[in-house]
Amino acid sequence: MADKLPEQKQDLVVIGNGMAGMRTVEDLLKIRAGDFNITVFGAEPYGNYNRIMLSPLLAGEKQLDEIMINTREWYDENGITLHSGDAVESIDRKRRIVHSRSGREVPYDRLLLATGSNPFVIPVPGNDLEGVITFRDVDDVNGMLDASKSHRKAVVIGGGLLGLEAANGLMKQGMEVTVVHLMDALMERQLDAPAAKMLQSSLEERGLTFRMEARTEAILGRKRVEGVRFAGGDQIRADLVVMAVGIKPNIELAQSAGLHCERGVIVNDTMQTYDPRVYAVGECVQHRNATYGLVAPLWEQAKVCATHLAQVGSGSYEGSVTSTKLKVTGIDLFSAGDFVGDETTEDVVFQDPRRGVYKRIVLRDNKVAGAVLYGDTGDGGWYFQLMKDGTDVSEFRDRLVFGRAYAEGGDPANDAGVADLPDDAQICDCNGVCKGDIVTAIGEHDLKSLAAVGKVTKAGTSCGSCQDLVAQLVEATLGDDLEAAPDKVTVCECTDLSHDEVRAAIVDRHLTNTAAVREALDWREPDGCHKCRPALNYYCVASWPGEAEHEDASRFINERAHANIQKDGTYSVVPRMFGGVTNPRELRAIADVAEKYDIPTVKVTGGQRIDMLGAKKQDLPAIWRDLREQGGLVSGHAYAKALRTVKTCVGKEWCRFGVQDSTTLGVELEHLTWGSFMPHKFKMAVSGCPRNCAEASIKDFGIVCLESGYELQVGGNGGTRLRGADVLCRVKTPDEAREYCLAFTQLYREEGHYFERTAPYIERVGLDHVKARVVDDAENRKALAERFTHSQQFAQTDPWEERSAQGINREHYIPLKEVS
């Protein structure tokens, strides 16, 4: 392949769509945006996401779209061709062509290897059993989340950062978790023994169990994992085993291409491999005999590599002095340098066990050689800078351990000393943002708020451990020009209006579609965004039932497909079973459909109905036609922001403890409320006695039957943030229970913010507010119930049935007396 003329664009192929490779591309675009035709290959079927944020994804604190660094739209906007889910399998260096799994052949002038690392799997019998998983990518997270839904006991092998984050996430998903660690101290690469002991004690208080100095000998089980055996013969049960024992550079592709590799791909100080047309960055790289697994060195490599790809580079990468600032399950940790020490060092230690604070500064010749901070990490960056600069601390050694403010004689309450840090001091490790980047962005983009700085620089937008530091720097830089944080949460960045203001305007101005709302309220983006479109659609429909129409394009994919998409691209079909009650006709229809459409998994759900998993998208209309015609079944709306289920126990009809007919009441409530459009998913339950077998106390609306009547509870939910319901009131008759249920549901529909469950809604408005509207004001309660009933005339349509003027063809539905 002949070299291209200088004025022609160069073809750059990037193998690896992860953080290091795409950071290099971002830096390259800043220097020479129009000089390259860039093609990116990624093995995973996603855009570029922040791998550091997999732990919050597992814990349920983040969604996948929230951890994306570069969306697919970003690639399009920058003219980058992205082949996601298509790994490169070979490199022809002689012809300068890469070959992908799907058969693509793409030529290159320059090639960037950013293949990252592979998780290490310990070589013990049983490591290939079903239920043994690593913790490295989104698919691993999905596998753990799936396991947590049907299994109870998890074992995490590895007591490093990754293992502890996996253990914490699984515990938040409801699993009993044991962490197995080979060493006698957790996170031995980042913490000294006292800090590790404090960390272990804190995690044990939160519910984790530890097996220290335990060598795994075998993973037990036939097809699926059943337990773990240790050296010495001890065994523990396990339904899931997570390997989190380290990573190794992914060098197989480079080796097969004939590039020189040892532990990693060998590169020089300009990030070139032994082939000058091939560069490499990230965890796959070996530089000066060192490999790196932290993000900060990757950013430094990316910056150097980008300048040399753009042919403007004079700098070089000389290796990284690393520090680690982490937030492990909510506990702040920092370490840097030689924090263990030897006979040539001295320790300065501060420890306050009650406050959970520990500091150890290691000195060599009156210079900081290393540091460990636990619980209070605010001065971590300062200690790291002292270490890098080789500062003699003799003058303030006696105050050193108390932090910068004390050491330099300033006001301890004032941490604005961050402004004195050098421009290359890294503030945000997750996104590689230095102090100079933030200060420059504030000036160039005229930024006036912390939120604006985060949007432009990404500083503080990932794990959150640096947010205080970013806030201090922004405040010190802007001074009186700093805009105060908004006193309200806006719908999205398209408007300055809050959810309540938008809802009021829709009612006051009689706005019945989203386009009219955006035009009337001066939306910044004429077409809205992914946040506001579904919200505005809901607000219009909830405010003007019968006038406003659902806009399918403004709903999420699951709601548009009327089924839950699964990780393999198939769908989950869940017919409605009113009150959890079924009959032979329904069961026969489900069995016939599962066989006819080759549905691989049929599972009973926690909501007392049957889930058919693995349905093909093209089969969905036919599946629902058969379910409707053979069994009279309608959609269970398992995918919708709507009523999901009404869970019941058998009550006094069958149970010797039952005091009321909970089944009939639950079935009636579901017939009254199914199909209702809500701000979020909504679940109900009716328990036939105070033993509460239907778990009414963790539902959005729950009824516990008593000898004297019914106790009504609101605002409960399970999941990662368990909240017990609040008692709304007690009533004596089923008719009262139904009216209160409809009234509360309508109040939530009218006042809840889109994507807000009833639990945060009640925490926001207060239980007294709800009682005043529903319990104390009988006239208002009746009006709310009537408005809900009116809206149901336009809501109770089966999404897979042809719409009619009447909204529903009753011949397809089982009469109430038959199901109850």
C-alpha positions in Angstrom: 0.0 0.0 0.0 1.5 3.3 -1.1 1.9 6.2 1.3 -0.8 8.9 0.9 0.0 12.4 -0.1 0.3 14.9 2.7 -2.9 16.7 1.8 -4.9 13.4 1.9 -6.6 12.1 5.0 -4.8 9.3 6.9 -6.8 6.1 7.7 -6.6 5.5 11.5 -8.0 2.2 12.7 -8.5 1.8 16.5 -8.8 -1.7 17.9 -10.6 -1.3 21.2 -13.5 0.9 22.0 -12.6 1.3 25.7 -11.5 4.2 27.8 -7.8 4.4 26.8 -8.4 4.1 23.0 -11.2 6.6 22.9 -9.4 9.0 25.1 -6.6 9.0 22.6 -9.1 9.7 19.8 -10.7 12.5 21.8 -7.3 14.1 22.3 -6.4 13.6 18.6 -9.7 15.3 17.6 -8.7 18.4 19.6 -5.4 18.6 17.8 -6.2 17.5 14.2 -9.9 16.9 13.9 -10.0 16.8 10.1 -6.8 14.9 9.3 -8.0 11.3 9.8 -10.6 8.9 8.6 -11.1 7.1 11.9 -12.6 3.6 12.2 -13.1 2.0 15.6 -13.7 -1.7 16.3 -15.2 -2.8 19.6 -15.8 -6.3 20.8 -18.8 -5.2 23.0 -22.1 -4.1 21.4 -22.1 -0.6 23.0 -20.6 2.8 22.7 -17.7 3.8 24.9 -18.6 3.5 28.6 -16.8 4.2 31.8 -15.6 0.8 33.1 -14.9 2.3 36.5 -18.7 2.7 36.9 -19.6 -0.9 36.5 -19.8 -1.2 40.3 -22.6 1.4 40.6 -24.3 -0.3 37.6 -24.2 -3.6 39.5 -25.4 -2.0 42.7 -28.4 -0.5 40.8 -27.2 3.1 41.5 -26.6 3.8 37.8 -28.1 2.8 34.5 -26.1 1.9 31.4 -26.9 5.2 29.6 -25.6 7.1 32.7 -22.1 5.6 32.4 -21.7 6.2 28.7 -18.7 8.4 27.9 -19.4 8.7 24.2 -22.7 7.8 22.7 -23.2 6.5 19.2 -24.4 10.0 18.2 -20.9 11.3 19.3 -19.2 9.0 16.8 -21.5 10.1 14.0 -21.0 13.8 14.9 -17.3 13.4 14.7 -17.3 11.4 11.5 -16.0 8.2 13.2 -17.1 4.8 11.9 -17.9 2.5 14.8 -18.1 -1.2 14.4 -19.4 -2.3 17.8 -19.8 -6.0 18.7 -17.3 -6.9 15.9 -13.9 -7.8 17.3 -10.8 -7.7 15.1 -9.4 -11.2 14.7 -6.2 -10.6 12.7 -3.9 -7.9 11.5 -2.1 -8.1 8.1 0.8 -5.8 8.8 2.4 -6.3 5.4 -0.8 -5.1 3.6 -1.8 -2.9 6.5 -5.4 -4.3 6.8 -7.3 -5.5 9.8 -9.8 -8.4 9.5 -12.8 -8.5 11.8 -15.0 -11.4 13.0 -17.9 -10.4 10.7 -15.6 -10.4 7.7 -14.8 -6.7 7.4 -11.4 -5.8 5.9 -10.4 -2.2 6.7 -7.0 -0.7 5.6 -5.0 1.6 7.8 -2.1 4.1 7.6 -1.8 4.1 11.4 -3.1 1.5 13.8 -3.9 2.0 17.4 -4.1 -1.0 19.7 -6.2 -0.5 22.8 -7.3 -4.1 23.5 -7.2 -3.6 27.3 -6.9 -6.6 29.6 -8.6 -9.8 30.4 -9.8 -10.9 33.8 -7.7 -13.6 35.4 -9.5 -16.9 36.1 -7.8 -19.0 38.7 -6.9 -22.5 37.3 -8.9 -24.7 39.6 -11.3 -27.6 38.9 -14.8 -26.3 38.2 -13.8 -22.8 37.0 -15.9 -23.4 33.8 -19.2 -24.3 35.6 -22.3 -22.3 34.9 -22.5 -19.6 37.5 -18.8 -18.8 37.6 -18.3 -15.3 36.2 -15.7 -12.6 36.1 -16.3 -8.8 36.7 -15.0 -7.0 33.7 -17.7 -5.7 31.4 -21.4 -5.0 31.1 -22.3 -8.6 30.2 -20.6 -9.7 33.4 -22.8 -7.2 35.3 -25.9 -8.5 33.6 -25.0 -12.0 34.4 -24.6 -11.2 38.1 -27.9 -9.3 38.1 -29.7 -12.2 36.5 -28.2 -14.6 39.1 -29.2 -12.4 41.9 -32.9 -12.7 40.9 -33.1 -16.4 41.4 -30.1 -17.4 43.6 -29.2 -16.5 47.2 -25.5 -17.2 48.0 -22.6 -15.6 46.3 -18.8 -16.1 46.7 -16.4 -13.4 45.5 -12.9 -14.6 45.1 -10.6 -11.7 45.5 -10.4 -9.0 48.3 -9.1 -6.2 46.1 -11.0 -3.2 44.9 -12.9 -5.0 42.2 -13.8 -7.9 44.4 -15.2 -5.7 47.2 -17.2 -3.6 44.7 -18.7 -6.8 43.2 -19.5 -8.1 46.7 -21.1 -4.8 47.7 -23.2 -4.7 44.5 -24.4 -8.3 44.9 -25.3 -7.6 48.6 -27.4 -4.7 47.5 -29.2 -7.0 45.1 -30.2 -9.2 48.1 -27.6 -11.9 48.0 -25.6 -13.3 50.9 -22.0 -12.6 50.0 -18.7 -14.2 51.2 -15.5 -12.6 50.1 -12.6 -15.1 49.8 -9.1 -13.5 49.9 -5.7 -15.2 49.8 -3.9 -12.6 51.9 -4.4 -11.6 55.5 -5.4 -8.0 54.6 -7.9 -6.5 52.1 -6.6 -4.4 49.2 -3.0 -5.0 50.2 -1.8 -3.2 47.1 -3.5 0.1 48.2 -3.8 -0.1 52.0 -1.5 -0.9 54.9 -2.6 -3.3 57.6 -4.4 -0.9 60.0 -6.4 0.7 57.2 -7.3 -2.7 55.7 -8.5 -3.9 59.1 -10.7 -0.8 59.5 -12.1 -1.4 56.0 -12.9 -5.1 56.8 -14.6 -4.2 60.1 -16.8 -1.6 58.4 -17.8 -3.9 55.6 -18.6 -6.7 58.1 -20.9 -4.2 59.8 -22.7 -3.7 56.5 -23.3 -7.4 56.1 -20.4 -8.9 54.1 -18.7 -12.1 55.3 -14.9 -12.7 54.8 -12.7 -15.8 54.6 -9.2 -14.5 54.9 -6.0 -16.4 54.0 -8.1 -18.9 52.2 -6.8 -20.7 49.1 -9.5 -21.9 46.7 -8.9 -25.5 45.8 -12.0 -26.3 43.7 -15.3 -25.0 42.6 -18.0 -27.6 43.2 -21.0 -28.6 41.2 -22.1 -30.8 38.3 -23.6 -28.4 35.7 -23.9 -25.3 37.8 -21.8 -24.1 40.7 -22.9 -25.5 44.1 -20.0 -24.6 46.4 -16.4 -23.7 46.9 -13.8 -26.0 48.6 -10.6 -24.5 50.2 -7.2 -26.0 50.8 -7.6 -28.0 54.0 -11.1 -29.4 53.0 -13.5 -26.6 54.3 -16.4 -26.0 52.0 -19.1 -23.3 51.7 -22.2 -23.2 49.6 -22.4 -21.0 46.5 -24.9 -20.4 43.8 -22.7 -17.8 42.1 -18.9 -17.4 42.1 -17.3 -14.2 40.9 -13.6 -14.2 40.0 -12.0 -10.9 40.9 -8.4 -11.8 41.3 -6.7 -9.5 38.9 -6.2 -8.7 35.2 -3.6 -9.6 32.5 -2.9 -7.5 29.4 -4.8 -8.7 26.3 -1.9 -9.3 23.9 -3.2 -12.3 21.9 -4.0 -10.2 18.8 -0.7 -8.3 18.9 1.2 -11.6 19.3 -0.5 -13.1 16.4 0.4 -10.1 14.3 4.1 -10.6 15.2 4.5 -7.6 17.4 7.0 -7.8 20.2 5.3 -8.7 23.5 6.3 -9.8 26.9 3.8 -9.3 29.7 2.2 -6.6 27.5 2.7 -5.1 24.1 6.1 -3.4 24.2 6.0 0.3 23.4 8.6 3.1 23.5 8.2 6.6 25.0 6.0 7.8 22.1 3.7 4.8 22.5 4.9 3.1 19.3 5.3 -0.6 19.1 8.2 -2.2 17.2 6.2 -1.5 14.0 6.3 2.3 13.7 2.9 2.4 12.1 1.3 0.7 15.1 0.7 2.4 18.4 -0.6 1.0 21.6 -2.1 2.5 24.8 -3.8 1.3 28.0 -3.8 -1.9 30.0 -2.5 -4.0 27.1 0.8 -2.0 27.1 4.2 -2.7 28.7 6.3 0.4 29.0 9.8 0.4 30.6 8.9 -3.0 32.1 5.7 -1.7 33.8 2.1 -2.3 33.1 -0.8 -0.2 34.5 -4.3 -0.9 35.6 -5.2 2.5 37.0 -6.9 5.1 34.8 -4.5 8.1 35.4 -1.5 6.5 33.5 -3.9 5.6 30.7 -4.8 9.3 30.3 -1.1 10.2 30.2 -0.4 7.6 27.6 -3.3 8.8 25.5 -2.2 12.4 25.5 1.3 11.5 24.3 0.1 9.1 21.7 -2.4 11.6 20.3 0.3 14.2 19.8 2.5 11.8 17.9 -0.3 10.4 15.8 -1.0 14.1 14.8 2.7 14.5 14.1 2.9 17.5 16.5 4.4 15.6 19.4 7.7 16.4 21.1 6.8 15.0 24.5 7.3 11.5 25.7 5.8 9.1 28.2 8.3 8.3 30.9 6.1 6.2 33.1 3.6 7.2 35.8 3.9 7.9 39.5 0.5 6.7 40.6 -1.9 7.5 43.4 -5.2 5.8 44.1 -8.2 7.7 45.3 -11.1 5.3 45.7 -14.6 5.1 47.1 -15.2 1.5 48.2 -18.9 0.9 49.1 -19.1 4.6 50.2 -15.8 4.6 52.2 -13.2 7.0 51.0 -9.6 5.7 50.5 -6.4 7.2 49.2 -2.9 5.7 48.8 0.2 6.7 47.0 3.8 5.8 46.7 5.6 3.6 49.3 3.0 3.4 52.0 4.5 0.4 53.7 8.0 1.8 54.3 11.2 0.0 55.5 14.1 0.6 57.8 15.0 3.9 56.0 11.6 5.5 56.5 9.6 7.0 59.4 5.8 7.0 59.9 3.6 9.8 61.0 0.2 8.3 62.0 -3.1 9.7 63.0 -6.0 7.4 64.0 -9.5 8.1 65.3 -11.4 4.8 65.2 -14.7 6.3 66.4 -14.8 8.7 63.5 -13.4 6.1 61.1 -10.4 8.2 60.2 -6.8 6.9 59.7 -3.8 8.7 58.2 -0.3 7.3 57.7 2.4 9.5 56.1 5.6 7.7 55.3 8.7 9.9 55.2 12.2 9.3 53.9 14.8 12.0 54.6 12.0 14.4 55.5 10.3 13.9 52.2 6.9 12.2 51.6 7.6 8.7 50.3 4.0 7.5 50.5 0.6 8.0 52.2 -2.5 6.0 53.2 -5.7 7.9 54.1 -8.9 6.2 55.2 -12.2 8.0 55.8 -10.8 11.5 55.3 -9.1 11.8 51.9 -9.4 15.5 51.2 -5.7 16.2 51.4 -4.7 13.2 49.2 -3.9 15.3 46.2 -1.7 17.6 48.4 0.3 14.7 49.8 0.7 13.3 46.3 2.0 16.6 45.0 4.5 16.8 47.9 5.7 13.3 47.0 6.1 14.1 43.3 7.8 17.4 43.9 10.2 15.9 46.5 9.3 18.7 49.0 11.2 18.9 52.2 8.5 18.9 55.0 10.8 19.7 57.9 9.2 23.1 58.6 5.7 21.8 59.0 6.4 18.1 59.9 4.6 18.5 63.2 1.5 19.6 61.5 1.8 17.4 58.3 -0.7 14.7 59.3 -3.5 17.2 60.1 -3.6 18.3 56.4 -2.7 21.2 54.3 -4.7 23.9 56.0 -2.9 23.2 59.3 0.5 22.6 57.8 0.6 25.9 56.0 -0.8 27.9 58.9 -4.1 28.8 57.2 -7.7 28.5 58.3 -8.5 24.8 58.7 -12.1 25.4 57.7 -11.0 26.9 54.4 -9.9 24.3 51.8 -9.5 26.8 49.0 -5.8 25.9 48.9 -6.7 23.6 46.0 -6.3 26.8 43.9 -2.6 26.7 44.7 -2.1 23.3 43.2 -0.1 23.1 40.0 -2.1 23.0 36.7 -1.1 19.4 36.1 -2.5 18.2 39.5 -5.1 15.6 38.7 -8.5 16.5 40.3 -10.7 13.8 38.7 -9.0 10.4 38.4 -12.0 8.7 36.6 -12.0 11.1 33.7 -8.3 12.3 33.8 -9.2 16.0 34.5 -6.4 18.2 35.9 -6.7 21.4 37.7 -5.6 23.3 34.6 -8.2 21.7 32.4 -11.0 23.0 34.8 -9.6 26.5 35.1 -9.1 26.7 31.3 -12.6 25.4 30.6 -14.1 28.0 33.0 -12.5 30.8 31.1 -12.9 29.5 27.5 -16.6 28.5 27.9 -17.6 31.2 30.4 -18.8 28.6 32.9 -20.5 29.9 36.0 -21.7 26.8 37.9 -20.4 23.5 39.1 -23.0 21.7 36.9 -21.7 23.5 33.8 -18.1 22.6 34.7 -19.0 19.0 35.1 -20.8 18.9 31.7 -17.9 20.4 29.8 -15.0 18.7 31.6 -16.7 15.6 33.0 -14.9 16.3 36.3 -16.8 14.9 39.3 -19.4 13.2 37.1 -18.4 9.6 37.6 -17.7 8.0 41.0 -18.2 11.3 42.9 -15.2 11.0 45.2 -13.7 14.2 43.8 -16.8 16.3 43.8 -15.8 18.3 46.9 -12.4 19.1 45.4 -14.0 20.2 42.1 -16.4 22.4 44.0 -13.6 24.0 46.0 -11.7 24.7 42.8 -14.7 26.1 40.9 -15.5 28.3 43.9 -11.9 29.6 44.2 -11.7 30.3 40.5 -15.1 32.0 40.1 -15.3 33.8 43.4 -18.4 36.1 43.4 -19.2 35.1 39.8 -20.2 31.6 40.9 -23.9 31.0 40.3 -25.7 29.4 43.2 -27.0 25.9 42.7 -30.5 25.8 41.4 -33.2 25.6 44.0 -35.3 23.3 41.8 -34.8 20.3 39.6 -35.6 21.0 36.0 -37.2 18.5 33.7 -34.0 18.4 31.6 -31.5 20.7 30.0 -34.0 21.8 27.4 -35.7 24.0 29.9 -35.4 25.9 33.2 -38.8 24.8 34.3 -39.4 22.2 37.0 -41.7 19.2 36.6 -44.4 20.9 38.7 -44.2 24.0 36.6 -44.5 22.1 33.3 -47.5 20.1 34.6 -49.2 23.2 35.8 -48.7 24.9 32.4 -50.1 21.8 30.6 -53.3 22.1 32.6 -53.5 25.9 32.6 -52.9 26.2 28.8 -54.8 23.1 27.8 -51.7 21.6 26.0 -52.5 18.1 24.6 -49.3 17.1 22.8 -45.6 17.3 23.4 -44.9 19.6 20.4 -47.4 22.1 21.7 -45.8 22.0 25.2 -42.3 22.6 23.8 -43.5 25.5 21.6 -45.6 27.1 24.3 -42.9 26.8 27.0 -40.0 27.9 24.7 -38.1 24.7 24.8 -34.4 25.1 23.8 -34.4 21.9 21.7 -37.5 22.0 19.3 -37.6 18.2 19.3 -36.8 17.7 23.0 -34.4 15.1 24.3 -34.5 11.5 25.7 -35.3 12.8 29.1 -38.2 15.2 28.4 -40.0 13.5 25.5 -41.4 10.6 27.6 -42.1 12.9 30.5 -44.0 15.4 28.5 -45.9 12.6 26.8 -47.0 11.2 30.2 -47.9 14.6 31.5 -50.2 15.4 28.5 -51.9 12.0 28.6 -52.4 12.1 32.4 -53.7 15.7 32.3 -56.1 15.3 29.3 -57.3 11.7 29.1 -59.2 11.1 25.9 -57.8 14.2 24.3 -54.1 13.6 24.3 -52.8 10.6 22.5 -49.8 8.4 23.4 -46.9 9.2 21.2 -45.2 5.9 20.7 -42.0 7.6 19.5 -41.7 9.3 22.9 -41.8 6.0 24.9 -39.0 3.6 25.7 -38.2 0.6 23.6 -39.8 -1.9 26.0 -43.0 0.1 25.9 -42.9 0.5 22.1 -42.4 -3.3 21.7 -44.9 -4.1 24.6 -42.4 -6.6 26.0 -39.1 -6.5 27.9 -36.0 -6.7 25.8 -33.4 -9.2 27.2 -29.7 -9.1 27.0 -29.6 -11.4 23.9 -32.1 -9.3 22.0 -35.0 -11.5 22.5 -38.1 -10.5 24.5 -40.0 -11.4 27.7 -43.8 -11.8 27.4 -45.8 -11.6 30.6 -49.6 -12.0 30.3 -51.7 -10.5 33.1 -53.1 -12.8 35.8 -55.5 -10.7 37.8 -54.6 -10.9 41.5 -52.3 -13.8 40.7 -55.3 -16.1 40.0 -55.3 -18.3 36.9 -57.3 -21.2 35.4 -56.8 -24.2 33.1 -57.7 -22.2 30.0 -55.0 -19.6 30.6 -52.4 -22.2 31.5 -53.2 -24.2 28.5 -52.9 -21.2 26.2 -49.5 -20.3 27.8 -48.2 -23.9 27.4 -49.4 -24.0 23.7 -47.7 -20.7 22.9 -44.5 -21.6 24.6 -44.3 -24.8 22.5 -45.5 -23.2 19.2 -43.0 -20.4 19.3 -40.1 -22.4 20.8 -39.9 -20.2 23.9 -36.9 -21.5 25.9 -37.8 -20.4 29.5 -41.1 -20.3 31.3 -40.8 -18.9 34.8 -43.2 -18.0 37.6 -42.4 -14.4 38.7 -42.5 -12.7 42.1 -45.6 -10.9 41.0 -47.6 -14.1 40.8 -47.8 -14.6 37.0 -45.9 -16.5 34.3 -43.0 -15.0 32.3 -42.1 -16.4 28.9 -38.5 -15.5 28.2 -36.7 -15.7 24.9 -39.5 -14.7 22.5 -38.4 -13.4 19.1 -39.5 -9.9 18.2 -41.1 -10.9 15.0 -43.2 -13.4 16.8 -44.6 -11.0 19.4 -47.9 -10.1 17.5 -48.7 -13.7 16.8 -47.8 -14.7 20.4 -50.2 -12.1 21.8 -52.9 -13.0 19.2 -52.8 -16.6 20.4 -52.7 -15.8 24.1 -55.7 -13.5 23.6 -57.8 -15.9 21.4 -57.0 -19.1 23.2 -56.7 -17.9 26.8 -58.4 -14.5 27.0 -55.1 -13.1 28.2 -54.1 -9.4 28.0 -50.7 -7.8 28.6 -49.4 -7.7 32.1 -47.6 -4.4 31.3 -44.4 -5.8 32.8 -42.5 -3.3 30.6 -44.6 -0.2 31.3 -44.7 2.8 33.6 -48.1 1.6 34.8 -49.7 -0.9 37.2 -47.7 -4.0 37.1 -49.3 -6.5 39.5 -51.7 -6.9 42.4 -50.2 -9.6 44.6 -52.6 -11.5 46.8 -52.7 -14.4 49.3 -55.6 -16.9 49.4 -57.2 -15.1 52.4 -60.0 -16.4 54.5 -61.4 -18.5 51.6 -58.6 -21.2 52.1 -56.2 -20.0 54.8 -56.9 -20.8 58.5 -55.4 -17.5 59.5 -57.2 -15.4 56.9 -59.6 -12.7 58.2 -60.9 -11.2 55.0 -61.3 -12.2 51.3 -58.0 -10.8 50.1 -58.1 -12.6 46.8 -61.4 -11.2 45.6 -60.4 -7.7 46.7 -57.0 -7.9 44.9 -58.6 -9.2 41.7 -61.2 -6.4 41.8 -58.5 -3.7 42.4 -56.5 -5.1 39.4 -59.5 -5.0 37.2 -60.1 -1.4 38.2 -56.5 -0.2 37.7 -54.8 -2.3 35.0 -53.5 -0.3 32.0 -53.3 2.9 34.0 -50.4 5.1 32.8 -48.2 6.2 35.7 -45.0 8.3 36.4 -43.2 5.0 37.1 -44.0 1.3 37.7 -46.7 0.8 40.4 -47.3 -2.4 42.4 -50.1 -3.4 44.8 -50.8 -6.2 47.2 -53.6 -7.4 49.5 -52.6 -9.6 52.4 -55.4 -11.6 54.1 -54.1 -11.2 57.6 -51.4 -9.3 59.6 -49.0 -12.1 58.7 -48.7 -10.2 55.4 -47.8 -13.1 53.1 -48.5 -10.9 50.1 -45.8 -8.4 51.2 -48.2 -5.5 51.2 -45.8 -3.4 53.3 -43.3 -3.0 50.4 -45.7 -2.1 47.7 -46.7 1.3 46.3 -50.2 0.6 47.6 -50.8 -2.2 50.0 -53.7 -3.5 52.0 -53.3 -5.6 55.2 -56.6 -7.3 56.2 -57.6 -7.1 59.9 -60.4 -8.5 61.9 -62.0 -5.0 62.0 -61.3 -4.1 58.4 -58.4 -3.0 56.3 -55.1 -1.2 57.0 -54.0 0.8 53.9 -50.3 1.4 53.3 -48.5 3.6 50.7 -45.1 4.3 49.4 -43.2 1.0 49.9 -40.8 -0.7 47.5 -38.3 -3.5 47.4 -35.3 -3.5 45.2 -31.9 -2.0 46.0 -33.4 0.8 48.2 -35.8 -1.0 50.4 -38.5 1.2 51.9 -41.3 0.0 54.2 -44.7 1.5 53.4 -46.3 4.2 55.5 -49.7 3.6 57.1 -52.2 5.8 55.4 -55.3 4.9 57.4 -57.6 2.1 58.4 -61.1 1.5 56.8 -63.9 -0.9 57.5 -65.3 -2.0 54.1 -64.0 -3.2 50.7 -65.8 -0.3 49.0 -63.8 2.2 51.2 -60.6 0.4 50.4 -61.3 0.6 46.7 -62.1 4.3 46.8 -59.0 5.2 48.8 -56.8 3.1 46.4 -58.1 4.9 43.4 -57.8 8.3 45.1 -54.2 7.7 46.2 -53.3 6.4 42.7 -54.7 9.4 41.0 -53.0 11.8 43.4 -49.7 10.2 42.6 -50.5 10.3 38.9 -51.3 14.0 39.1 -48.4 15.1 41.4 -45.6 12.5 40.8 -42.7 13.5 38.6 -42.0 11.2 35.7 -39.6 8.4 36.7 -40.4 9.0 40.4 -41.7 6.0 42.3 -44.2 6.5 45.1 -41.5 6.2 47.8 -39.5 9.3 46.7 -42.8 11.0 45.9 -44.0 10.7 49.4 -40.6 11.6 50.8 -40.8 14.8 48.7 -44.3 15.9 49.4 -44.7 14.4 52.9 -47.2 11.8 54.2 -49.2 14.6 55.9 -49.9 16.1 52.4 -51.1 12.8 51.1 -53.4 12.3 54.2 -54.8 15.8 53.9 -55.8 15.1 50.2 -56.9 11.5 50.5 -57.9 10.8 54.1 -59.1 14.1 55.7 -60.9 15.5 52.7 -63.7 13.1 51.7 -64.9 15.3 48.9 -61.5 15.6 47.3 -61.0 11.8 47.8 -64.1 11.1 45.8 -63.1 13.6 43.1 -59.7 12.0 42.7 -61.3 8.5 42.5 -63.7 9.7 39.8 -60.9 11.3 37.8 -59.0 8.0 37.9 -62.1 6.1 36.8 -62.7 8.5 34.0 -59.1 8.2 32.7 -59.4 4.4 32.7 -62.0 4.6 29.9 -59.2 5.5 27.6 -56.4 3.4 29.3 -57.7 -0.1 29.4 -56.9 -1.3 26.0 -54.7 -4.3 25.2 -51.7 -3.0 23.2 -51.8 -6.0 20.9 -55.5 -5.7 20.1 -56.8 -3.5 17.4 -57.9 -0.2 18.8 -61.6 0.6 18.6 -63.7 3.5 19.5 -64.8 1.7 22.6 -61.2 1.1 23.5 -61.6 -2.5 24.4 -63.3 -5.6 23.1 -64.7 -7.3 26.2 -65.2 -10.7 24.6 -61.5 -11.4 25.0 -61.5 -11.0 28.7 -62.6 -13.4 31.5 -65.4 -12.0 33.6 -64.5 -11.1 37.1 -66.6 -13.9 38.6 -64.7 -16.5 36.6 -61.2 -15.4 37.9 -62.2 -14.8 41.5 
